[in-house]
Amino acid sequence: MDAMTILSTKGLTKSYGGIKANTDIDFALPRGKTMALIGPNGAGKSTFVGMLCGRIPATSGDVFFEGENINALPAHQRISLGIAYTFQITSVFAGLSLHENVALAARRRLGADVAAVDAKVADVLARVGLAERTDQNAGDLSYGHQRLLEIAMGLAQDPRLFILDEPTQGLADSEVADFITLINTLAGETTILLIEHNMDVVMQTATHITVLNAGEVLAAGTPDEIRANTAVQAAYLGTSDA
Ligand SMILES: Nc1ncnc2c1ncn2[C@@H]1O[C@H](COP(=O)(O)OP(=O)(O)OP(=O)(O)O)[C@@H](O)[C@H]1O
């Protein structure tokens, strides 16, 4: 694997009984870039990132992070390596303050260093625009703000790779615009893998796109290449003007 690739997969496959959710996926994620993983419902996107994170065991194939095979590592050890992710389903603790939620995530890397944890919490809450709400209970936030809190919790771990699974689902238009700005401020600092249905978000944030269809890689390339790809247009975007 070349030094420009932070994560790659070789022949990654997942079968659920007779259903092949992912088939022989060869994938390379360029370091420091924002890649979008797109594809129709049921294409296998969540299954794929579940195998990257270690939440879903692969049926066969390999996952490499920084050149090392991480197949045998459970999810928490992959987090320790610097792979952070947010789920489709909100995972904040409603009864805890924003500060406490983010501090829980920050302690994974910073341990018991209270000053360092507090500084990190303040930094990432400011980045997502929630600094003024630090003492509020997470459960009192709007849905959109809870999604931003999840992103702050991911950032608090200083991820080398940040995986976001449908981060804009359920957000208002103004919140989506803020999200695009936030992702673009992170560009270059960390590597981002974004599972995203909103093509405006994809086109405004991603430097690279991989398209999954029926559990296989249909295409991979720059946004312009993906837009121009006739197989993608036929299978996914539907029309030639997408
Ligand atoms: N735990 C499971 N048991 C059986 N089949 C599953 C399981 N999880 C996913 N599948 C099947 O695997 C296929 C891929 O699903 P997956 O959720 O990975 O797709 P997706 O691209 O993330 O879809 P969406 O965009 O709707 O989230 C689908 O056919 C799905 O029904």
The ligand as a Gaussian input file, in Angstrom:
#p B3LYP/6-31G(d) Opt

LIG

0 1
 N      -28.000000      -7.975000       9.861000
 C      -28.412000      -8.262000       8.616000
 N      -29.000000      -9.437000       8.346000
 C      -29.402000      -9.741000       7.098000
 N      -29.271000      -8.930000       6.034000
 C      -28.701000      -7.734000       6.243000
 C      -28.248000      -7.329000       7.538000
 N      -27.717000      -6.084000       7.426000
 C      -27.843000      -5.728000       6.136000
 N      -28.424000      -6.721000       5.415000
 C      -28.701000      -6.704000       3.972000
 O      -27.485000      -6.374000       3.312000
 C      -27.734000      -5.504000       2.220000
 C      -26.907000      -4.239000       2.373000
 O      -27.421000      -3.462000       3.466000
 P      -26.726000      -2.132000       4.004000
 O      -27.500000      -1.659000       5.179000
 O      -25.270000      -2.355000       4.174000
 O      -26.953000      -1.149000       2.770000
 P      -26.860000       0.441000       2.707000
 O      -26.248000       0.756000       1.397000
 O      -26.174000       0.951000       3.918000
 O      -28.373000       0.875000       2.716000
 P      -29.064000       2.238000       3.238000
 O      -28.617000       3.309000       2.305000
 O      -30.518000       1.923000       3.127000
 O      -28.604000       2.449000       4.663000
 C      -29.237000      -5.281000       2.165000
 O      -29.794000      -6.213000       1.257000
 C      -29.665000      -5.585000       3.583000
 O      -31.005000      -6.045000       3.614000

